[in-house]
Amino acid sequence: MTTRVGSPPPAAPPGFIDTLRAIVGDEWLYTDPHALAVYECDGLTHARETPLAVALPADAGQVRSLVVACAEAGVPFVARGHGTGLSGGAQPVPGGIVIGLARLNRILHVDLANQLMTVEPGVTNLDITRHVAPYGYYYAPDPSSQQVCSIGGNVAENSGGAHCLKYGFTVHHVVALEVVLADGRVVTIGSDTADEPGPGLLPLLIGSEGTLGIATRVTVRLLRRPERVKTLLAAFDSIDTGGQAVADIIAAGIVPAAIEMMDRLAIAAAEAAVHPGFPDAAAVLIVELDGPGAEVAARFEEVVAICRARQATHLEIAADEAQRARIWKGRKAAFAAMGRISPNYYVQDGVVPRSKLSEVLHRIADLERRSGLRIANVFHAGDGNLHPLICYDAAVPGQTEHAAAVASEILTYCLEAGGSLTGEHGIGVDKACSMPKMFSADDLSAMQRVRRALDPAMLCNPGKVFPTPRLCGEAPGPYRPHPVERAGLAERL
Ligand SMILES: Cc1cc2nc3c(=O)[nH]c(=O)nc-3n(C[C@H](O)[C@H](O)[C@H](O)COP(=O)(O)OP(=O)(O)OC[C@H]3O[C@@H](n4cnc5c(N)ncnc54)[C@H](O)[C@@H]3O)c2cc1C
């Protein structure tokens, strides 16, 4: 079953569509229902909403003109990168338009001397690395969707990836943004220089899920390719022993570039889809070390010894780049591979303290037995970021809702273990109703005040991140203006 969040959308204000057409040209404005269907959802495919129109601007100037047109007409808008988000962040809002950024795909400036690169938001994550790879540089955050997702979407979601354990998330690699605010003002936040006076607004924008403005220019930090990379695939006869190996590696003071785990069902799906040659095991661990050659060689031996001590049933050391790529293909294809073993699947994304991984995985295994739905586990073991993949069949009445309830139950386990609602996929519409499980009404109200300071009319991706009566079915607690706001001072500050 597909959830259509709302009833038929409000009609466009008179003349509004013509204004949009005048900005982007007839060819780049979609209002036909067949064309709009493509934009009804992102990677959270069971939640859909038809937009009023989709506009595909050619440049930042057109983005600004579209936003101004929306502000003047009071029409909400949603930025869309490449639509791979898994929490419904790019889902249209009723009566609103989608501003698709795929045509803003130019590389604007490469500054190798300062290891910086400025790009438009529609450039894909991997194209940044491809562009500078010949010179020995790369862009570190590597979501598994990196071949297709946009850097603008990465900024909005503060995306992570397998190598974020050592290198950090998008927020650690973006130094400046040009942003079109909800009223059409264009601001530059951050700079090419090491530090800036004043409050740090970049971390506020990064991860705000498209609710504070549209990024039209992104300056990222480039890293030098490490001298040496070594990759190990280790198999274990239980998730617990694999988890103990992870704990031992970290306790030994080793910071792997990546340390990923997949369970038996995830291995089977990856094998069916991309044949990485993974062994038949309860769990596989992929451990990658990078850095200076001598250091990597020494510490890699320690990692191998730890895995042996934890009774690894199979060890494979990548002998060359092709073998390494094959191992990573198995991991990076893991989500999409679920399509080989289940008609539908729900990707959950929660975080637990590393020390609680085993406990929470046991609770998930118990939930799997009770729910009757298969659950595969793929996770960034080093930073406790779980990705349970809940298999279901949307053709079976009630199973979509059942899968969503199971996914929500897993989040409760994460929170009870002292974790968080999301590690990297964002809140979007998917988890907005769970926000009160993690934050008090005062916390949520404070966050809303920040949002309203930048978008008082609430036109920029409304209905995302925060619980609303429309989404959650009951009043989540009213938005409470701060006394400063009530006195009208916020405008002047
Ligand atoms: C198979 C698969 C694997 C994935 N693996 C990972 C992973 O390893 N790590 C990870 O973090 N994520 C992962 N994701 C999730 C997704 O790819 C990321 O969230 C990605 O950053 C989304 O980029 P996008 O261009 O597709 O954005 P979209 O889905 O188009 O949009 C995502 C959000 O960003 C906003 N947005 C987009 N562009 C802009 C902009 N220029 N300015 C302001 N807001 C904007 C949208 O409004 C929306 O809220 C995966 C997804 C899939 C399908």
Ligand as a Chemical Component Dictionary entry (heavy atoms), coordinates in Angstrom:
data_LIG
# 
_chem_comp.id                   LIG 
_chem_comp.type                 NON-POLYMER 
_chem_comp.pdbx_formal_charge   0 
_chem_comp.three_letter_code    LIG 
# 
loop_
_chem_comp_atom.comp_id 
_chem_comp_atom.atom_id 
_chem_comp_atom.alt_atom_id 
_chem_comp_atom.type_symbol 
_chem_comp_atom.charge 
_chem_comp_atom.model_Cartn_x 
_chem_comp_atom.model_Cartn_y 
_chem_comp_atom.model_Cartn_z 
_chem_comp_atom.pdbx_ordinal 
LIG C1  C1  C 0 20.997 2.605  -2.068 1  
LIG C2  C2  C 0 21.164 3.793  -1.163 2  
LIG C3  C3  C 0 22.259 3.859  -0.321 3  
LIG C4  C4  C 0 22.428 4.953  0.536  4  
LIG N1  N1  N 0 23.534 5.001  1.333  5  
LIG C5  C5  C 0 23.722 6.071  2.134  6  
LIG C6  C6  C 0 24.877 6.149  2.976  7  
LIG O1  O1  O 0 25.725 5.264  2.993  8  
LIG N2  N2  N 0 25.013 7.230  3.756  9  
LIG C7  C7  C 0 24.099 8.250  3.761  10 
LIG O2  O2  O 0 24.283 9.211  4.493  11 
LIG N3  N3  N 0 23.003 8.204  2.965  12 
LIG C8  C8  C 0 22.785 7.155  2.160  13 
LIG N4  N4  N 0 21.677 7.098  1.357  14 
LIG C9  C9  C 0 20.679 8.184  1.428  15 
LIG C10 C10 C 0 20.836 9.309  0.359  16 
LIG O3  O3  O 0 21.557 8.861  -0.755 17 
LIG C11 C11 C 0 21.498 10.536 0.979  18 
LIG O4  O4  O 0 20.659 11.075 1.970  19 
LIG C12 C12 C 0 21.828 11.638 -0.044 20 
LIG O5  O5  O 0 22.523 12.673 0.585  21 
LIG C13 C13 C 0 20.597 12.228 -0.722 22 
LIG O6  O6  O 0 21.045 12.989 -1.823 23 
LIG P1  P1  P 0 20.052 13.346 -3.005 24 
LIG O7  O7  O 0 20.743 14.208 -3.974 25 
LIG O8  O8  O 0 19.442 12.128 -3.560 26 
LIG O9  O9  O 0 18.967 14.213 -2.195 27 
LIG P2  P2  P 0 17.392 14.180 -2.254 28 
LIG O10 O10 O 0 16.860 12.851 -1.895 29 
LIG O11 O11 O 0 16.936 14.763 -3.542 30 
LIG O12 O12 O 0 17.044 15.209 -1.089 31 
LIG C14 C14 C 0 17.368 14.875 0.246  32 
LIG C15 C15 C 0 17.073 16.090 1.130  33 
LIG O13 O13 O 0 17.952 17.131 0.780  34 
LIG C16 C16 C 0 17.239 18.319 0.434  35 
LIG N5  N5  N 0 18.039 18.964 -0.615 36 
LIG C17 C17 C 0 18.495 18.402 -1.753 37 
LIG N6  N6  N 0 19.268 19.266 -2.406 38 
LIG C18 C18 C 0 19.303 20.400 -1.666 39 
LIG C19 C19 C 0 19.945 21.659 -1.801 40 
LIG N7  N7  N 0 20.723 21.951 -2.859 41 
LIG N8  N8  N 0 19.736 22.583 -0.834 42 
LIG C20 C20 C 0 18.966 22.330 0.242  43 
LIG N9  N9  N 0 18.349 21.156 0.426  44 
LIG C21 C21 C 0 18.520 20.207 -0.518 45 
LIG C22 C22 C 0 15.873 17.840 0.019  46 
LIG O14 O14 O 0 14.877 18.844 0.208  47 
LIG C23 C23 C 0 15.665 16.672 0.963  48 
LIG O15 O15 O 0 15.217 17.124 2.200  49 
LIG C24 C24 C 0 21.472 6.001  0.520  50 
LIG C25 C25 C 0 20.377 5.940  -0.355 51 
LIG C26 C26 C 0 20.218 4.844  -1.180 52 
LIG C27 C27 C 0 19.033 4.814  -2.100 53 
# 
loop_
_chem_comp_bond.comp_id 
_chem_comp_bond.atom_id_1 
_chem_comp_bond.atom_id_2 
_chem_comp_bond.value_order 
_chem_comp_bond.pdbx_ordinal 
LIG C1  C2  SING 1  
LIG C2  C3  SING 2  
LIG C2  C26 DOUB 3  
LIG C3  C4  DOUB 4  
LIG C4  N1  SING 5  
LIG C4  C24 SING 6  
LIG N1  C5  DOUB 7  
LIG C5  C6  SING 8  
LIG C5  C8  SING 9  
LIG C6  O1  DOUB 10 
LIG C6  N2  SING 11 
LIG N2  C7  SING 12 
LIG C7  O2  DOUB 13 
LIG C7  N3  SING 14 
LIG N3  C8  DOUB 15 
LIG C8  N4  SING 16 
LIG N4  C9  SING 17 
LIG N4  C24 SING 18 
LIG C9  C10 SING 19 
LIG C10 O3  SING 20 
LIG C10 C11 SING 21 
LIG C11 O4  SING 22 
LIG C11 C12 SING 23 
LIG C12 O5  SING 24 
LIG C12 C13 SING 25 
LIG C13 O6  SING 26 
LIG O6  P1  SING 27 
LIG P1  O7  DOUB 28 
LIG P1  O8  SING 29 
LIG P1  O9  SING 30 
LIG O9  P2  SING 31 
LIG P2  O10 DOUB 32 
LIG P2  O11 SING 33 
LIG P2  O12 SING 34 
LIG O12 C14 SING 35 
LIG C14 C15 SING 36 
LIG C15 O13 SING 37 
LIG C15 C23 SING 38 
LIG O13 C16 SING 39 
LIG C16 N5  SING 40 
LIG C16 C22 SING 41 
LIG N5  C17 SING 42 
LIG N5  C21 SING 43 
LIG C17 N6  DOUB 44 
LIG N6  C18 SING 45 
LIG C18 C19 SING 46 
LIG C18 C21 DOUB 47 
LIG C19 N7  SING 48 
LIG C19 N8  DOUB 49 
LIG N8  C20 SING 50 
LIG C20 N9  DOUB 51 
LIG N9  C21 SING 52 
LIG C22 O14 SING 53 
LIG C22 C23 SING 54 
LIG C23 O15 SING 55 
LIG C24 C25 DOUB 56 
LIG C25 C26 SING 57 
LIG C26 C27 SING 58 
# 
